[in-house]
Amino acid sequence: MTTSGPSVDPRAVAVSVGEDELSVDLADGRRLIVPLAWFPRLLHAQHAQRQNWRLLGDGQGINWPDLDEDLSVEGLLRGAVAPGASRRAV
């Protein structure tokens, strides 16, 4: 007997940046929510800079050109934080 697990497709399809958290919707229906404290450039950016993002590749990463910030979906799934950032939520 074989069973198949859920389809895993860790590509970003949508991004939302609030005052203190980053939310990334994945193609397979999952949603990642992480604190901006993990990414100081995003945390200290102006609202307009946070909203100016684009997907890289086929959704493998996210780029904020105004901030010179790139995040990979793989890194977000691993819980990787920016160097020097706090692992604590704000």
N, C-alpha and C positions, 0 to 999 in steps of 0.2 A: 504494500500500500504506500503510495506516495502522497505527500501533502505539499502544497506550495504555500509559501508565506506571502505576505503582502508585497506588491510591487514596490521596489525602492527606486526612486528617481531623485537623487539629491541635487537638483538644479533649481536655482532661484527663479521665480516667475514674478514676484512682486516684493517690494521693500517699503517699509514705513519706519520713519524715524520720529519718535516723540521727544519730549523733554528729557526723559531719563531712560528710555529703552529703544532698542532696535528690534524690529520684527521683520522676519523674512519668511515668505510663503514659498514652499517647495512644490515642484511639479507633481509629487506623489501625494499631496494633500497635507503634509505636515507643516507646522508653523514653528519657527524658532524665535524665541524671544530672549534677548540677552540685555543686561544693563549697559548703558552707555559708559559707565565707569570703567568698563573693560577697554574702551577705545577713547582716550582723552581728546584726540583731534575732533572726533564727532561730538563728544560731551561739551567741549568749549566752543564749538562752531556756532555761527549764527543760523537762525532757522532756514533762511534761503539757501545757505551752503549745504545744510543737511538734506534738503529736499532735492538738490541737484545731483542725482546719482544715475548710474547706468549699469546695466548688466554686462559682464565680460564673458567672452566665449559664448557658450550656449547656456549661460546661467551658472557657470562654475564660480563666478566671482562677482563682486560689486565694487564699483569705482566711484569715488567722489572727486571729480576733477578739480574743483575749487580748493580742496583740502589736501590733494596729493595723497589720498587714503585709498587703499585697496584691501578688501577682505575676501577671503575664499570661503565658499560654503563648507568645504571640508574642514577648515579651521574652526568655523563656527560650530560645526557638529562635534568637534573634539573639545570644544570649550577653551580654545586658545585665546589668550588676551594679548594686547599690545605690550611691548616691553615697558616696564615701569608702571603699568596700570594696576589698579586694585582689583582683586577677585571678588571683593564684596560689592553687593548692590548698594546703590546710593540711598 
